[in-house]
Amino acid sequence: MNKILEYLHDNSILFFISAFISVITTIITAYFSEKIKAYYQKSIYISKAKFDVELKIYQELSESSFKSVLACSILFPINIVFIPEEPKARRKYELFIYKKSQDAAVLFQDNLYKSSPFIKEDIANDFESLLEQISVQNNFFYSKLSVNNFNFSLEERERATEEIIGLHKNIQNKLRNYLHSLQIEN
């Protein structure tokens, strides 16, 4: 025992340096392991009440955006669709699908504007872009109905329909990923 004490006394600086390095290594390892864990986990912890509120908001927005995209996609459809041949029946059908698309867009707009302060900003911006594109399609269709010999490119409008559908799918995927990243606090 005396030899151990004598050795420690003679090598106290080495012992101190060794202990210091050990403490620093432990601190650095703990710090970076937490950073790495947080980076890979990428979870956002929220309360159950907040999760329920957010989920309800996103469900309402998803439903109203889906209905609006669906109604809008019938205005300038990508695939074959039934259109009445007789002019009066066609006019009635076109007025019907326009009104349906316009009503769905208004409902989507109302849901978006009342919910925007309570959702993630990037998702709200994506929904606003979607609403804007739907409004443009509705306005084109209204012009087609109300202006005689209104010139427009059907292919361009069909591409716009594809873009609207694609944007909606991207928003739904982003929303799904966000909701899956949430972890409810216990």
Secondary structure, 3 states (H helix, E strand, C coil): CHHHHHHHHHCHHHHHHHHHHHHHHHHHHHHHHHHHHHHHHCCEEECHHHHHHHHHHHHHHHHHHHHHHHHHHCCCCCCCCCCCCCHHHHHHHHHHHHHHHHHHHHHHHHHHHHHHHHCCHHHHHHHHHHHHHHHHHHHHHHHHHHCCCCCCCHHHHHHHHHHHHHHHHHHHHHHHHHHHHEEECC
